[in-house]
Amino acid sequence: MRRRLLLAAVAGTVALASGCAGAGALTSGSEGGTTIIVAVVANPQMIDAIALADDFTDAHPDVNVDFVSLPENESRAKITASVATGGGEFDVVMVSNYETAMWAENGWLVNLQPYADATDGYDTDDFIAPVRESLSYQGDMHSVPFYGESSFLVYRQDLFDAAGLTMPERPTWPEVRELAAAVEAANPGMNGICLRGLAGWGENLAPLNTVINTFGGRWFDEDWNAQLDSPEVREAVQFYVDLVRDHGQAGAATSGFADCATRYGQGQAAMWYDATSMVNVVESAEDSVTAGLNGYAPAPVVETDASGWLYTWSLGIPSSSEHPDEAWDFIAWMTDKQYPHLVADELGWERVPPGSRHSTYEIPEYAEVAAAFAEPTLSSMEVADQDHTMARPVPYDGIQFLAIPEFQDLGTRVGQQISAAIAGQISVAEALDQAQRYAETVGESYQEEAGS
């Protein structure tokens, strides 16, 4: 039944994906030999990997690498459509802990455990345990992490000091709202905080879902009754929308991770709540005027002990690939213990992908660069589970997403409603009324399945 629902969930993405073929294609290698096609999300860490790919092809002269790099929403649609339909366009795909277990259960991904076990020095026990477990199905890894992340709050320590403000050790969301107003008062023209408003289950719903969780909200109760019109969810979403409208960036309804990274890095916002992987941008002396000026605090809470998410961008091989051996060679290069050293040599230690391997944090040079954010990153990941981040029981796995096939479509539809509320086109009540109707349809399918 779940496979049927998953196919139905991705059907709507095929038309979108088919219009993107070839977009963002980049090539590394020489003429001749085997060519593998690698589909990645155009995040900073992956752009760095593309720039460094000659290191792989120099060591594998018989393998050419063609990259397809697209923004997150487009990349998800294209990869999902290709893998779900067995299209065979890609040999390596960038997926996450949302897709891996579901796709592995359907037989859509190659089991990477035998490859990893047979590769000298490729130490899967070195992967951070929650990350490794989130990418495993029946005990075997079916994708391997390029970087892992939780979420936390970055803030301008220098501006807080100048204004006499103190970030609490464990801030609450109401305290963050007060700090945003205070730092704006002390720095006219600056936004108190940057938050994602761009529609998408992997965009505005990522931070918002952690807010819903810690306010005591949930998408479904234990019997799959939709709960998006509950008082707890209404309070959480109204808080988020008011915060970004009152103290966030202009045009927030179309602002995602990349835009907030740019705005915070350019000194336009005093705080930013988002993925811990942000450190690659905000601590980059080349890309950020805030490098070395930042403090880090745990994800803000209300009713729960913690609120951070667990997410990892990882690499897998579609079962439809005709070149799995060459694909694994590329994946092993990009996720090996030595890759951080290559990044450091060519781009600097602050650009090393974080949150995947313990050994990375044991490198003295990286430990020095990461002194401000290493402990907050690892501690956030350690408590990123439903036992710490949710006030009430739910019938699904996941923190910032629901690990059900329908969430790609459901989450995007709900995200569009929230984005419209941030833009002021509709009220929060109107957005959640519509969102509730979307969720009820999904919940009914699970109730029918349970009763069949």
Disulfide bonds with the S-S distance in Angstrom:
Cys194-Cys260 2.46
